[in-house]
């Protein structure tokens, strides 16, 4: 496992130096603070209610790098991004992982999401994964365009698949990236 390479330092396009490392049990309070700093619109785009302290507590309590690897970006002691690679070591999707990234607004458009996704791709390759998936509402222009720029391709669009708390429906795009195409069909 390549987690011995962490923590590592990265420098963003604006010169900001950040630390990238896996989520630790001691990060509960900082992770709560991170999600509560996000605008409500960003929190509503998460798969779970990240404003609920019990959700964060469960993530910390159930931390298991053998199926979920959350990578954090820290500016000093402050979490400024959380990227997650979820995968199953067994079953018919054991060759796939799902990637999610959330960045603090102050750190967007300076390369942080790209750095996090690149790190998650490296980890996925080290784990022997062949494909990564990501789910977006195509209305999330920045995230959707970043995924396309990094090599994710739209595999399917589910019309009116997601609904926000106000009752507004939106499409959901499933995007896929082959990270080890040579591995296809070898098992």
C-alpha positions in Angstrom: 0.0 0.0 0.0 1.3 3.4 -0.9 0.0 5.3 2.1 3.5 5.5 3.5 4.1 8.3 1.0 1.8 10.6 3.0 1.8 13.2 4.3 3.2 15.1 1.3 3.4 18.7 0.4 2.0 20.3 -2.7 2.1 23.8 -4.0 -0.9 25.3 -5.8 -0.8 27.6 -8.8 -1.0 30.7 -6.5 2.0 29.5 -4.5 0.1 28.2 -1.5 1.7 25.2 0.1 -0.6 22.5 1.4 -0.3 19.2 3.1 -2.1 16.1 1.6 -2.7 13.2 3.8 -5.3 10.6 4.7 -8.1 11.4 7.2 -7.3 10.3 10.7 -9.4 9.6 13.8 -8.2 12.9 15.3 -9.7 14.9 12.5 -13.3 14.9 13.6 -13.6 18.5 14.8 -11.6 19.9 11.9 -13.7 17.9 9.4 -16.9 19.2 11.0 -15.5 22.8 10.7 -14.6 22.2 7.1 -18.1 21.2 6.1 -19.8 23.9 8.1 -17.7 26.5 6.3 -19.1 25.4 3.0 -22.0 27.4 1.6 -25.3 25.7 2.0 -25.5 25.1 -1.7 -22.3 23.0 -1.6 -23.5 21.1 1.5 -26.8 20.2 -0.3 -24.8 18.7 -3.2 -23.3 16.0 -0.9 -24.6 12.5 -0.8 -25.1 12.8 3.0 -26.1 15.6 5.3 -22.6 16.9 6.2 -24.0 19.5 8.6 -25.1 16.6 10.8 -22.3 15.9 13.4 -23.4 12.3 13.6 -22.6 11.8 9.9 -19.0 13.1 10.5 -18.7 11.0 13.7 -19.8 7.9 11.7 -17.2 8.6 9.0 -14.5 8.9 11.6 -15.7 5.9 13.6 -16.0 3.6 10.5 -12.7 4.8 9.0 -11.5 1.8 6.9 -8.8 2.4 4.3 -9.5 -1.1 2.8 -12.8 0.3 1.3 -12.7 4.0 1.7 -9.8 6.3 1.5 -10.5 10.0 2.3 -7.6 12.3 1.5 -7.4 15.8 3.1 -5.7 18.9 2.0 -4.6 21.1 4.9 -3.5 24.6 5.1 -1.7 24.5 8.5 -4.3 22.7 10.7 -7.3 23.8 8.6 -8.9 21.3 6.3 -9.5 23.0 2.9 -10.5 19.9 0.8 -11.7 16.4 1.2 -11.4 13.9 -1.6 -12.6 10.3 -1.2 -11.9 7.1 -3.1 -14.5 4.4 -2.3 -14.1 0.8 -3.6 -15.0 -2.8 -2.8 -12.2 -5.4 -2.6 -14.8 -8.1 -3.6 -17.7 -8.5 -6.0 -18.3 -7.5 -9.6 -17.2 -3.9 -9.1 -13.9 -4.7 -7.3 -12.0 -3.2 -10.3 -13.8 0.2 -9.9 -13.6 3.0 -7.5 -15.8 6.1 -7.0 -14.2 9.5 -6.6 -15.6 12.5 -4.8 -14.0 15.9 -4.0 -15.1 18.9 -2.1 -13.0 22.1 -1.8 -13.3 25.2 0.3 -14.4 28.1 -1.9 -11.2 30.0 -1.1 -9.1 27.3 -2.8 -11.0 26.8 -6.0 -9.7 27.6 -9.4 -6.1 27.3 -8.2 -5.5 23.6 -8.9 -6.5 22.0 -5.5 -9.2 19.7 -6.9 -6.9 18.6 -9.6 -4.2 17.7 -7.1 -6.6 15.8 -4.9 -8.0 13.8 -7.9 -4.5 13.1 -9.2 -3.6 11.7 -5.7 -6.7 9.6 -5.7 -5.9 8.2 -9.2 -2.4 7.3 -8.0 -3.9 5.5 -4.9 -6.5 3.7 -7.1 -3.7 2.5 -9.5 -1.7 1.3 -6.5 -4.7 -0.7 -5.3 -5.0 -2.3 -8.7 -8.2 -0.5 -9.7 -9.0 -0.2 -13.4 -11.8 2.3 -13.6 -12.9 5.3 -11.6 -16.4 6.8 -11.6 -17.7 10.2 -10.5 -21.2 11.5 -10.3 -22.2 15.1 -11.1 -25.1 17.2 -11.8 -24.1 18.6 -15.2 -25.2 22.0 -13.8 -22.1 21.9 -11.6 -20.1 23.4 -14.4 -16.7 23.7 -12.6 -16.6 20.1 -11.3 -18.1 18.6 -14.5 -15.6 20.4 -16.7 -12.7 19.5 -14.4 -13.6 15.8 -14.6 -13.8 16.0 -18.4 -10.4 17.8 -18.5 -8.8 15.1 -16.3 -10.1 12.3 -18.6 -13.5 11.3 -17.2 -16.0 10.6 -19.9 -19.8 10.8 -19.6 -21.1 7.3 -19.5 -24.8 8.0 -18.8 -27.1 10.8 -17.8 -30.1 10.1 -15.6 -32.8 12.6 -16.2 -34.3 14.2 -13.1 -32.5 11.7 -11.0 -31.6 14.0 -8.1 -33.8 16.4 -6.1 -32.7 19.1 -3.8 -34.4 20.0 -0.5 -36.6 22.6 -2.2 -38.0 19.9 -4.5 -36.1 20.9 -7.7 -35.0 18.0 -9.9 -31.8 17.9 -11.8 -30.0 15.4 -14.0 -27.1 13.2 -12.8 -24.2 12.4 -15.0 -22.2 9.2 -14.4 -18.6 9.8 -15.6 -16.0 7.1 -16.0 -12.2 7.1 -16.4 -10.2 4.0 -17.4 -7.0 4.2 -15.3 -5.7 0.8 -16.3 -7.2 -0.2 -19.6 -4.7 -3.0 -20.1 -6.3 -4.7 -17.1 -9.6 -5.1 -18.9 -10.5 -8.6 -19.7 -7.5 -10.1 -18.0 -9.4 -11.7 -15.1 
